[in-house]
Amino acid sequence: MNSQVRGGTRWKRFALVMVPSIAATAAVGVGLAQGALAASFSVSGQDFKVSADQLVGDDLIQYGGVASGHDLKGNEAHHPVTISGFSRAEITNMCQSLVTPVPGLGNITLQLHTGNKGTPAVAKNIYLDVAELDADAEFTNLDIGVAVGDPSHKTKPQSGTVASPYAFSQRAEKAVLKNVEQKAWATTAGTFSLPNLSLRLLAGDKPCY
């Protein structure tokens, strides 16, 4: 039986290609009626971009690690990352995007916007597996070289993450990041409140930055 065709697009084939890439982001929309949810965003074989006007986070912990998963062919994949954790973070004007090539259609961009109408997004116990980060940063009571897992710190290392004992690590009571642009492999949070959530699929290559 042929896939359903509308306007020349085979929608079943389109769905099969896009689902591995967008399922985690779409899950963010579940439970928004309650205003907060447990969130885990990771994309098999793909990184994604996040931008924000400002991130204000409490109890920063940063350390080197390895993000493990599978590529688009199902093979194991490992990526060196800097893991940034906060006990609580407020994010203003957040944009998260993923560009996925779809056979016959070209690139399709998934964009998620939140915290852009006067109320920031709020995450608790959030961890970001970051490959690249550009921002204007200010740290309060910065401590560089602290041992990962120091019991005196409120934010603990991410469970299940492989961390090198020789990796860079630091912590701070507070971090303020402005003009944030980052590329990440995964984001997890205990709860994530996303006010005024907007999720769109756009034709073409249209990342957040």
C-alpha positions in Angstrom: 0.0 0.0 0.0 1.3 3.4 -0.9 2.0 6.1 1.8 -0.6 8.8 1.9 0.3 11.7 -0.4 -0.7 15.3 0.1 0.7 18.0 -2.1 3.5 15.6 -3.3 4.7 14.8 0.3 4.7 11.2 1.5 3.6 11.9 5.1 4.2 8.5 6.6 7.8 8.6 5.2 8.2 12.1 6.5 7.0 11.0 10.0 9.4 8.1 10.1 12.3 10.3 9.3 11.4 13.1 11.7 10.3 11.1 14.7 13.7 10.1 16.0 14.8 13.8 15.8 11.8 15.6 17.3 10.2 13.1 19.7 12.1 14.4 22.8 11.3 18.0 22.0 7.7 17.2 21.4 7.6 15.5 24.8 8.4 18.8 26.4 4.9 19.9 25.5 3.3 17.1 27.5 2.1 18.2 30.9 2.4 21.9 30.2 -1.1 22.5 31.6 0.5 21.9 35.0 3.2 24.4 34.2 6.2 22.2 34.9 7.5 18.7 33.9 10.4 16.4 34.1 12.3 16.9 30.9 15.0 15.0 29.0 16.1 16.2 25.6 18.6 14.3 23.5 18.7 13.6 19.8 20.1 10.4 18.4 23.2 11.2 16.3 22.5 15.0 16.2 23.4 18.0 18.2 21.1 21.0 18.6 21.4 24.7 19.2 20.2 26.8 22.1 20.2 30.6 22.4 19.0 32.8 25.2 19.2 36.5 26.1 20.1 35.5 29.7 20.6 32.5 31.9 20.8 33.1 35.7 21.7 29.9 37.5 22.4 28.9 41.1 25.0 26.4 42.4 26.9 26.0 39.1 29.0 22.9 38.6 31.0 22.3 35.5 33.1 19.3 34.5 34.3 17.4 31.5 32.6 14.2 30.5 31.4 12.0 27.6 27.9 12.0 26.1 27.1 8.5 24.9 24.4 7.5 22.5 23.8 6.2 19.0 24.1 7.8 15.6 21.4 7.8 13.0 22.5 4.4 11.8 22.2 2.9 15.3 25.9 2.7 15.9 27.3 3.7 19.3 28.5 7.3 19.4 30.6 9.2 22.0 31.1 12.9 22.2 33.4 14.9 24.6 31.3 17.5 26.4 31.4 20.1 29.2 28.6 19.3 31.6 27.0 22.3 33.2 24.7 21.7 36.1 22.5 24.2 38.1 20.2 23.6 41.1 17.9 26.3 39.6 18.1 28.3 36.4 16.0 31.1 35.0 16.2 31.4 31.2 15.0 34.5 29.3 14.0 34.4 25.6 15.1 30.8 25.0 15.3 29.3 21.5 16.1 25.7 20.9 16.5 24.4 17.4 17.3 21.2 15.5 17.9 20.9 11.7 17.1 17.5 10.2 17.6 16.5 6.5 14.5 14.8 5.1 14.8 12.9 1.8 12.8 14.6 -0.9 12.1 17.7 1.2 15.5 19.0 2.1 16.3 20.4 5.6 13.5 20.8 8.1 14.0 22.9 11.2 12.3 22.4 14.5 12.2 25.5 16.7 11.1 25.8 20.3 10.6 29.3 21.9 9.8 30.0 25.5 10.3 32.7 28.2 10.0 35.6 25.8 7.0 37.4 27.1 8.2 38.8 30.4 8.2 35.4 32.3 11.4 33.4 32.1 11.6 29.6 31.8 12.6 28.0 35.1 14.5 24.7 35.4 15.4 22.8 38.5 18.3 20.4 38.7 19.2 21.0 35.1 22.2 19.5 33.3 23.5 20.5 29.9 25.9 18.4 27.8 27.6 21.2 25.9 29.9 20.9 22.9 30.2 24.7 22.3 29.3 27.8 24.3 29.6 31.5 23.6 28.3 34.0 26.2 29.1 37.0 28.4 29.6 35.4 31.8 29.8 36.5 35.4 30.4 34.1 38.3 30.0 34.7 42.0 32.4 32.9 44.4 34.1 30.9 41.6 36.1 27.9 42.7 38.2 26.3 39.9 39.7 22.8 40.2 37.3 21.6 42.8 36.9 17.8 42.8 33.8 16.5 40.9 31.3 15.2 43.5 32.5 17.4 46.3 29.9 16.7 49.0 29.9 20.3 50.1 28.3 21.5 46.9 24.5 21.6 46.4 24.5 20.5 42.8 25.8 16.9 42.4 27.3 15.4 39.2 24.9 14.1 36.6 24.0 10.4 37.3 25.3 8.0 34.8 27.7 10.4 33.2 31.3 9.3 32.5 33.6 11.9 34.0 37.4 11.9 33.6 39.3 12.3 36.9 41.7 14.6 35.0 39.0 16.8 33.5 38.6 20.5 34.1 36.0 21.3 36.8 34.7 24.3 38.6 31.8 25.5 40.7 30.2 28.8 41.6 27.4 30.0 43.9 25.8 31.9 41.0 26.4 32.3 37.2 24.9 34.9 35.0 25.3 34.2 31.3 24.1 36.8 28.7 23.9 36.6 24.9 24.1 32.8 25.1 24.7 30.7 22.1 25.4 27.0 22.6 25.6 23.7 20.8 24.6 20.7 23.0 24.0 16.9 22.8 21.6 16.6 25.7 19.6 18.5 28.3 18.0 17.0 31.4 16.1 18.6 34.2 14.1 17.6 37.2 11.4 20.1 36.3 11.2 22.6 33.5 8.6 25.3 33.4 8.1 26.7 29.9 5.8 29.7 29.7 4.3 30.8 26.4 5.8 27.7 24.7 5.9 27.9 20.9 7.0 24.9 18.8 7.2 25.1 15.0 8.4 23.0 12.1 10.0 25.3 9.4 11.2 24.5 5.9 14.9 25.0 5.3 17.9 25.5 7.6 16.7 28.0 10.2 18.6 27.4 13.5 18.3 29.7 16.5 21.6 31.4 15.6 
